[in-house]
């Protein structure tokens, strides 16, 4: 079972370079849990108040930062993208996908969050074998 706990102070403000505010983060995590359940993965979303005032996401009692420490996150190769071979690629100038302020959990990129969840899930499955 995956337990995804979002500890937050309840502050809904969003900084200029932060991907989500508290309400958006709640919705994002709830949708991830819903998708996992639909895929047959036992998952639960827990919403709690941050006692230390610092917002965090814990997956089976480990923070995202602890889980991804030591992992090498990689982006998909061009031929793995669904738009491979398409004639018009949209080029945008934006912040790098994997860049985030690790002191603000609401800024975590989607790919990083999903890698953290996958790592915990893989560890659980490895323990069952």
VOPAGU-2260 file (C-alpha; in pm, 1 decimal, decimal comma):
REM VOPAGU-2260
SITE   aa  ch    i         X         Y         Z
SITE  UNK   A    0       0,0       0,0       0,0
SITE  UNK   A    1     119,4     346,6     -89,7
SITE  UNK   A    2      38,8     617,7     161,8
SITE  UNK   A    3      84,8     964,1      19,9
SITE  UNK   A    4      62,5    1223,2     293,8
SITE  UNK   A    5      57,5    1595,4     226,1
SITE  UNK   A    6     154,3    1794,3     534,5
SITE  UNK   A    7      84,7    2162,0     491,0
SITE  UNK   A    8      19,9    2477,5     684,8
SITE  UNK   A    9    -293,6    2559,7     488,1
SITE  UNK   A   10    -142,6    2868,7     324,6
SITE  UNK   A   11    -279,0    2887,5     -30,0
SITE  UNK   A   12     -34,7    3151,2    -160,1
SITE  UNK   A   13     182,7    3070,7    -457,0
SITE  UNK   A   14     517,1    3232,3    -530,3
SITE  UNK   A   15     601,7    3355,6    -880,0
SITE  UNK   A   16     824,2    3055,9    -964,1
SITE  UNK   A   17     634,2    2785,5    -774,3
SITE  UNK   A   18     440,9    2532,3    -981,0
SITE  UNK   A   19     142,7    2490,8    -743,9
SITE  UNK   A   20     -20,4    2644,9    -440,9
SITE  UNK   A   21    -154,8    2432,6    -152,4
SITE  UNK   A   22    -498,1    2381,1    -308,0
SITE  UNK   A   23    -345,2    2284,6    -641,9
SITE  UNK   A   24    -104,7    2044,7    -467,3
SITE  UNK   A   25    -391,0    1872,8    -282,4
SITE  UNK   A   26    -579,1    1827,2    -607,5
SITE  UNK   A   27    -264,8    1706,6    -788,4
SITE  UNK   A   28    -189,5    1440,7    -524,6
SITE  UNK   A   29    -552,6    1330,0    -502,5
SITE  UNK   A   30    -557,9    1283,1    -880,3
SITE  UNK   A   31    -234,2    1078,6    -868,4
SITE  UNK   A   32    -387,3     852,5    -602,2
SITE  UNK   A   33    -705,5     819,5    -809,5
SITE  UNK   A   34    -502,4     717,3   -1116,4
SITE  UNK   A   35    -309,3     459,1    -913,2
SITE  UNK   A   36    -629,8     311,3    -772,5
SITE  UNK   A   37    -776,6     290,4   -1122,4
SITE  UNK   A   38    -461,7      97,7   -1223,8
SITE  UNK   A   39    -514,5    -149,3    -939,2
SITE  UNK   A   40    -248,7      -6,9    -707,2
SITE  UNK   A   41    -347,6      22,4    -343,9
SITE  UNK   A   42    -296,6     388,9    -258,0
SITE  UNK   A   43    -428,3     635,9      -5,2
SITE  UNK   A   44    -413,2    1015,1      20,1
SITE  UNK   A   45    -370,2    1163,1     366,7
SITE  UNK   A   46    -409,5    1533,7     432,8
SITE  UNK   A   47    -255,7    1665,2     755,2
SITE  UNK   A   48    -133,7    1983,6     918,3
SITE  UNK   A   49     238,9    2049,5     920,6
SITE  UNK   A   50     335,4    2081,0    1285,8
SITE  UNK   A   51     671,8    2240,2    1206,1
SITE  UNK   A   52     522,5    2487,2     958,1
SITE  UNK   A   53     711,9    2335,8     663,2
SITE  UNK   A   54     503,5    2176,2     390,0
SITE  UNK   A   55     607,2    1828,7     277,6
SITE  UNK   A   56     490,9    1522,4      88,8
SITE  UNK   A   57     562,9    1186,6     247,1
SITE  UNK   A   58     533,1     861,2      58,7
SITE  UNK   A   59     522,3     574,4     306,7
SITE  UNK   A   60     676,6     803,0     572,0
SITE  UNK   A   61     968,7     928,1     357,5
SITE  UNK   A   62     986,3    1271,5     201,9
SITE  UNK   A   63    1017,6    1307,1    -173,5
SITE  UNK   A   64    1363,3    1457,0    -121,1
SITE  UNK   A   65    1476,4    1149,1      79,3
SITE  UNK   A   66    1338,4     909,2    -181,0
SITE  UNK   A   67    1499,7    1069,1    -484,5
SITE  UNK   A   68    1835,2    1125,8    -314,4
SITE  UNK   A   69    2085,6     916,0    -507,9
SITE  UNK   A   70    1850,2     849,0    -799,0
SITE  UNK   A   71    1941,6     962,1   -1146,7
SITE  UNK   A   72    1628,4    1105,5   -1302,6
SITE  UNK   A   73    1628,1    1094,1   -1679,8
SITE  UNK   A   74    1399,2    1239,1   -1939,3
SITE  UNK   A   75    1257,5    1026,0   -2217,8
SITE  UNK   A   76    1461,5     997,3   -2534,9
SITE  UNK   A   77    1316,4    1170,6   -2839,9
SITE  UNK   A   78    1194,9     845,1   -2994,0
SITE  UNK   A   79    1002,0     766,3   -2673,5
SITE  UNK   A   80     790,6    1080,0   -2698,6
SITE  UNK   A   81     446,5    1050,2   -2854,3
SITE  UNK   A   82     523,5    1335,5   -3093,7
SITE  UNK   A   83     834,0    1172,0   -3242,3
SITE  UNK   A   84     847,0    1230,6   -3614,3
SITE  UNK   A   85     596,0    1512,1   -3608,1
SITE  UNK   A   86     683,5    1797,9   -3834,8
SITE  UNK   A   87     624,7    2090,1   -3601,6
SITE  UNK   A   88     784,3    2084,8   -3261,6
SITE  UNK   A   89     685,5    2370,1   -3037,6
SITE  UNK   A   90     994,5    2531,5   -2892,3
SITE  UNK   A   91     952,2    2709,4   -2563,5
SITE  UNK   A   92    1194,6    2897,5   -2348,2
SITE  UNK   A   93    1115,6    2798,0   -1995,2
SITE  UNK   A   94    1253,4    2664,2   -1674,3
SITE  UNK   A   95    1418,6    2320,6   -1701,5
SITE  UNK   A   96    1168,4    2043,3   -1627,0
SITE  UNK   A   97    1368,9    1881,6   -1346,4
SITE  UNK   A   98    1459,4    2209,9   -1173,3
SITE  UNK   A   99    1278,5    2283,7    -849,2
SITE  UNK   A  100    1317,4    2451,8    -513,2
SITE  UNK   A  101    1346,7    2155,2    -275,5
SITE  UNK   A  102    1245,6    2374,4      17,9
SITE  UNK   A  103     902,4    2425,5    -141,8
SITE  UNK   A  104     738,4    2088,6    -204,2
SITE  UNK   A  105     463,7    2251,0    -413,0
SITE  UNK   A  106     732,3    2325,1    -671,2
SITE  UNK   A  107     814,8    1956,1    -731,5
SITE  UNK   A  108     800,5    1864,3   -1102,0
SITE  UNK   A  109     553,9    1597,6   -1209,0
SITE  UNK   A  110     832,8    1370,8   -1339,7
SITE  UNK   A  111    1015,4    1390,1   -1004,4
SITE  UNK   A  112     701,6    1311,1    -802,9
SITE  UNK   A  113     616,8    1015,8   -1025,2
SITE  UNK   A  114     974,1     884,8   -1002,0
SITE  UNK   A  115     956,8     903,0    -621,3
SITE  UNK   A  116     624,7     716,0    -617,9
SITE  UNK   A  117     762,5     456,4    -860,9
SITE  UNK   A  118    1071,6     404,6    -645,8
SITE  UNK   A  119     865,8     340,0    -330,5
SITE  UNK   A  120     629,6     111,8    -522,1
SITE  UNK   A  121     922,2     -84,2    -669,4
SITE  UNK   A  122    1076,8    -119,7    -323,7
SITE  UNK   A  123     748,2    -253,8    -186,0
SITE  UNK   A  124     717,7    -502,9    -472,6
SITE  UNK   A  125    1082,4    -612,4    -429,0
SITE  UNK   A  126    1017,4    -685,5     -61,0
SITE  UNK   A  127     725,9    -914,6    -155,6
SITE  UNK   A  128     935,5   -1132,0    -386,1
